[in-house]
Amino acid sequence: MTASLTMIGRSIRLGRRNLDLVIMAIVLPVLMMSLFVYVFGGAISSVQSYVDYVVPGIVVLCTGYGATSTAMSVADDMKKGVVDRFRSMPISGAAVLTGHVVASLARNAVATFAVVLVAVLMGFRPTASIGAWALALGLLLLYVLALSWLAAGFGLIARSVESASLLGFAMLFLPYLSSAFVPVTTMPPWLRAVSEHQPVTPVIETVRALLTGAPAESGWLALAWSGGLLVVASGWAAWLFGRISSR
């Protein structure tokens, strides 16, 4: 526990000092939301209030930026030999990755708060109860944990910081193929099939339903996707780290 807390503090301090990470994790999602609401929102007539529709998608998109930052941070530690130095110390290998994952949670929490705050200024009016807010935040936490562990694995196998950012491209791209910005019913049949059978869409639909007071019909599917991804990603990252440590 002491080692994990030390690594968490280290990762948070490194992230706070890295202006690029701050911009990517917080400022960029806010700019993206402004772009979709003010530039594209007027042309989208399939939803009644576009700002209420798009905010959950932007929040989930934030997690992709945060996860990519995690992959780059882990890859940077690998490239500089920091992980090798940690392996020579009497600390758990899991603590090293845990530090990066928890720092990712902290970045995403700040980014989510910033997005929701700006969205309220734009006219976002959620009707969720306290319980619904708690469920939405719990699902987002589970999804961020899963993506962060997956990103940590990408960071371990990346040969450079730049390649780590490319490996995280899928996590940034999937929300654009989901119901984040437009309903899946407006998509061509082949693209609708892709959108309906990937993890991002049920997560967004569930968060959107919880915040707007609608039935969360995709709730169990979102939990299954997020929980399954967390188990697989954390196990894969731990196996990779153990394999590296045994060399």
Contacts in CASP RR format, 6 or more apart in sequence:
PFRMAT RR
TARGET T0000
AUTHOR 0000-0000-0000
METHOD contacts of the structure
MODEL  1
MTASLTMIGRSIRLGRRNLDLVIMAIVLPVLMMSLFVYVFGGAISSVQSY
VDYVVPGIVVLCTGYGATSTAMSVADDMKKGVVDRFRSMPISGAAVLTGH
VVASLARNAVATFAVVLVAVLMGFRPTASIGAWALALGLLLLYVLALSWL
AAGFGLIARSVESASLLGFAMLFLPYLSSAFVPVTTMPPWLRAVSEHQPV
TPVIETVRALLTGAPAESGWLALAWSGGLLVVASGWAAWLFGRISSR
3 91 0 8 1.000
3 92 0 8 1.000
3 95 0 8 1.000
4 92 0 8 1.000
4 94 0 8 1.000
4 95 0 8 1.000
4 98 0 8 1.000
4 99 0 8 1.000
4 102 0 8 1.000
6 95 0 8 1.000
7 91 0 8 1.000
7 95 0 8 1.000
7 96 0 8 1.000
7 98 0 8 1.000
7 99 0 8 1.000
7 100 0 8 1.000
8 98 0 8 1.000
8 99 0 8 1.000
8 102 0 8 1.000
8 103 0 8 1.000
9 99 0 8 1.000
9 103 0 8 1.000
10 99 0 8 1.000
11 73 0 8 1.000
11 99 0 8 1.000
11 100 0 8 1.000
11 102 0 8 1.000
11 103 0 8 1.000
12 102 0 8 1.000
12 103 0 8 1.000
12 106 0 8 1.000
14 73 0 8 1.000
14 103 0 8 1.000
15 21 0 8 1.000
15 22 0 8 1.000
15 69 0 8 1.000
15 73 0 8 1.000
15 103 0 8 1.000
15 107 0 8 1.000
16 22 0 8 1.000
21 69 0 8 1.000
21 73 0 8 1.000
21 107 0 8 1.000
24 65 0 8 1.000
24 66 0 8 1.000
24 68 0 8 1.000
24 69 0 8 1.000
25 62 0 8 1.000
25 65 0 8 1.000
25 66 0 8 1.000
25 69 0 8 1.000
25 107 0 8 1.000
25 108 0 8 1.000
25 110 0 8 1.000
25 111 0 8 1.000
26 107 0 8 1.000
26 110 0 8 1.000
26 111 0 8 1.000
26 114 0 8 1.000
28 65 0 8 1.000
29 58 0 8 1.000
29 59 0 8 1.000
29 61 0 8 1.000
29 62 0 8 1.000
29 65 0 8 1.000
29 111 0 8 1.000
29 114 0 8 1.000
29 115 0 8 1.000
30 114 0 8 1.000
30 115 0 8 1.000
30 118 0 8 1.000
32 58 0 8 1.000
32 61 0 8 1.000
33 54 0 8 1.000
33 55 0 8 1.000
33 58 0 8 1.000
33 115 0 8 1.000
33 118 0 8 1.000
33 119 0 8 1.000
33 122 0 8 1.000
34 118 0 8 1.000
34 122 0 8 1.000
36 50 0 8 1.000
36 54 0 8 1.000
36 58 0 8 1.000
36 181 0 8 1.000
37 50 0 8 1.000
37 51 0 8 1.000
37 54 0 8 1.000
37 122 0 8 1.000
40 181 0 8 1.000
41 50 0 8 1.000
41 54 0 8 1.000
42 50 0 8 1.000
44 50 0 8 1.000
44 182 0 8 1.000
46 182 0 8 1.000
46 183 0 8 1.000
46 185 0 8 1.000
46 186 0 8 1.000
47 53 0 8 1.000
47 183 0 8 1.000
49 125 0 8 1.000
51 119 0 8 1.000
51 122 0 8 1.000
51 123 0 8 1.000
51 124 0 8 1.000
52 124 0 8 1.000
52 125 0 8 1.000
52 126 0 8 1.000
52 211 0 8 1.000
52 212 0 8 1.000
53 208 0 8 1.000
54 180 0 8 1.000
54 181 0 8 1.000
55 115 0 8 1.000
55 116 0 8 1.000
55 119 0 8 1.000
55 124 0 8 1.000
55 211 0 8 1.000
56 180 0 8 1.000
56 204 0 8 1.000
56 207 0 8 1.000
56 208 0 8 1.000
56 211 0 8 1.000
57 175 0 8 1.000
57 178 0 8 1.000
57 180 0 8 1.000
57 181 0 8 1.000
57 204 0 8 1.000
57 207 0 8 1.000
57 208 0 8 1.000
58 115 0 8 1.000
58 119 0 8 1.000
58 180 0 8 1.000
59 112 0 8 1.000
59 115 0 8 1.000
59 116 0 8 1.000
59 140 0 8 1.000
59 207 0 8 1.000
60 140 0 8 1.000
60 143 0 8 1.000
60 175 0 8 1.000
60 180 0 8 1.000
60 200 0 8 1.000
60 203 0 8 1.000
60 204 0 8 1.000
60 207 0 8 1.000
61 172 0 8 1.000
61 175 0 8 1.000
61 180 0 8 1.000
62 108 0 8 1.000
62 111 0 8 1.000
62 112 0 8 1.000
62 115 0 8 1.000
63 108 0 8 1.000
63 140 0 8 1.000
63 143 0 8 1.000
63 144 0 8 1.000
63 147 0 8 1.000
63 171 0 8 1.000
64 147 0 8 1.000
64 168 0 8 1.000
64 171 0 8 1.000
64 172 0 8 1.000
64 175 0 8 1.000
65 111 0 8 1.000
65 172 0 8 1.000
66 104 0 8 1.000
66 107 0 8 1.000
66 108 0 8 1.000
66 111 0 8 1.000
66 147 0 8 1.000
66 148 0 8 1.000
66 151 0 8 1.000
67 104 0 8 1.000
67 144 0 8 1.000
67 147 0 8 1.000
67 148 0 8 1.000
67 150 0 8 1.000
67 151 0 8 1.000
67 168 0 8 1.000
67 171 0 8 1.000
68 151 0 8 1.000
68 164 0 8 1.000
68 165 0 8 1.000
68 168 0 8 1.000
68 169 0 8 1.000
68 171 0 8 1.000
68 172 0 8 1.000
69 104 0 8 1.000
69 107 0 8 1.000
69 151 0 8 1.000
70 100 0 8 1.000
70 101 0 8 1.000
70 103 0 8 1.000
70 104 0 8 1.000
70 148 0 8 1.000
70 151 0 8 1.000
70 152 0 8 1.000
70 155 0 8 1.000
71 151 0 8 1.000
71 152 0 8 1.000
71 153 0 8 1.000
71 154 0 8 1.000
71 155 0 8 1.000
71 158 0 8 1.000
71 164 0 8 1.000
71 165 0 8 1.000
71 167 0 8 1.000
71 168 0 8 1.000
72 155 0 8 1.000
72 161 0 8 1.000
72 164 0 8 1.000
72 165 0 8 1.000
73 100 0 8 1.000
73 103 0 8 1.000
74 97 0 8 1.000
74 100 0 8 1.000
74 151 0 8 1.000
74 152 0 8 1.000
74 153 0 8 1.000
74 154 0 8 1.000
74 155 0 8 1.000
74 156 0 8 1.000
74 158 0 8 1.000
74 164 0 8 1.000
75 154 0 8 1.000
75 155 0 8 1.000
75 156 0 8 1.000
75 158 0 8 1.000
75 160 0 8 1.000
75 161 0 8 1.000
75 163 0 8 1.000
75 164 0 8 1.000
76 161 0 8 1.000
77 83 0 8 1.000
77 96 0 8 1.000
78 155 0 8 1.000
78 156 0 8 1.000
78 158 0 8 1.000
79 160 0 8 1.000
79 161 0 8 1.000
83 96 0 8 1.000
83 244 0 8 1.000
86 93 0 8 1.000
86 96 0 8 1.000
87 93 0 8 1.000
87 245 0 8 1.000
93 241 0 8 1.000
93 242 0 8 1.000
93 245 0 8 1.000
94 238 0 8 1.000
94 241 0 8 1.000
96 241 0 8 1.000
97 149 0 8 1.000
97 152 0 8 1.000
97 237 0 8 1.000
97 238 0 8 1.000
97 241 0 8 1.000
100 148 0 8 1.000
100 152 0 8 1.000
101 145 0 8 1.000
101 148 0 8 1.000
101 149 0 8 1.000
101 152 0 8 1.000
104 144 0 8 1.000
104 147 0 8 1.000
104 148 0 8 1.000
104 151 0 8 1.000
105 141 0 8 1.000
105 144 0 8 1.000
105 145 0 8 1.000
105 148 0 8 1.000
108 140 0 8 1.000
108 144 0 8 1.000
112 140 0 8 1.000
116 124 0 8 1.000
126 133 0 8 1.000
126 211 0 8 1.000
126 212 0 8 1.000
127 211 0 8 1.000
127 212 0 8 1.000
127 213 0 8 1.000
128 136 0 8 1.000
128 210 0 8 1.000
128 211 0 8 1.000
128 212 0 8 1.000
128 213 0 8 1.000
132 210 0 8 1.000
132 211 0 8 1.000
132 213 0 8 1.000
133 210 0 8 1.000
133 211 0 8 1.000
135 210 0 8 1.000
135 216 0 8 1.000
136 206 0 8 1.000
136 207 0 8 1.000
136 210 0 8 1.000
136 211 0 8 1.000
139 203 0 8 1.000
139 206 0 8 1.000
139 207 0 8 1.000
139 210 0 8 1.000
139 219 0 8 1.000
139 222 0 8 1.000
139 223 0 8 1.000
139 226 0 8 1.000
140 203 0 8 1.000
140 207 0 8 1.000
142 223 0 8 1.000
142 226 0 8 1.000
142 227 0 8 1.000
142 230 0 8 1.000
143 199 0 8 1.000
143 203 0 8 1.000
143 222 0 8 1.000
143 226 0 8 1.000
143 229 0 8 1.000
145 230 0 8 1.000
146 226 0 8 1.000
146 227 0 8 1.000
146 228 0 8 1.000
146 229 0 8 1.000
146 230 0 8 1.000
146 233 0 8 1.000
147 171 0 8 1.000
147 229 0 8 1.000
147 233 0 8 1.000
149 230 0 8 1.000
149 233 0 8 1.000
149 234 0 8 1.000
149 235 0 8 1.000
149 236 0 8 1.000
149 237 0 8 1.000
150 171 0 8 1.000
150 229 0 8 1.000
150 233 0 8 1.000
150 236 0 8 1.000
150 237 0 8 1.000
151 168 0 8 1.000
151 171 0 8 1.000
152 233 0 8 1.000
152 237 0 8 1.000
153 233 0 8 1.000
153 236 0 8 1.000
153 237 0 8 1.000
153 240 0 8 1.000
154 164 0 8 1.000
154 167 0 8 1.000
154 168 0 8 1.000
155 164 0 8 1.000
155 167 0 8 1.000
156 237 0 8 1.000
156 240 0 8 1.000
156 241 0 8 1.000
156 244 0 8 1.000
157 167 0 8 1.000
157 240 0 8 1.000
158 164 0 8 1.000
158 167 0 8 1.000
174 198 0 8 1.000
174 199 0 8 1.000
174 200 0 8 1.000
175 200 0 8 1.000
175 204 0 8 1.000
177 191 0 8 1.000
177 194 0 8 1.000
177 195 0 8 1.000
177 198 0 8 1.000
177 200 0 8 1.000
178 184 0 8 1.000
178 195 0 8 1.000
178 198 0 8 1.000
178 200 0 8 1.000
178 201 0 8 1.000
178 204 0 8 1.000
179 195 0 8 1.000
179 201 0 8 1.000
179 204 0 8 1.000
179 205 0 8 1.000
180 200 0 8 1.000
180 204 0 8 1.000
184 192 0 8 1.000
184 195 0 8 1.000
184 196 0 8 1.000
184 201 0 8 1.000
185 192 0 8 1.000
187 195 0 8 1.000
195 201 0 8 1.000
199 222 0 8 1.000
199 225 0 8 1.000
199 226 0 8 1.000
199 229 0 8 1.000
201 218 0 8 1.000
202 218 0 8 1.000
202 219 0 8 1.000
202 221 0 8 1.000
202 222 0 8 1.000
202 225 0 8 1.000
203 222 0 8 1.000
203 225 0 8 1.000
203 226 0 8 1.000
205 216 0 8 1.000
205 217 0 8 1.000
205 218 0 8 1.000
205 219 0 8 1.000
205 222 0 8 1.000
206 216 0 8 1.000
206 218 0 8 1.000
206 219 0 8 1.000
206 222 0 8 1.000
208 214 0 8 1.000
209 215 0 8 1.000
209 216 0 8 1.000
209 217 0 8 1.000
209 218 0 8 1.000
209 219 0 8 1.000
210 216 0 8 1.000
END
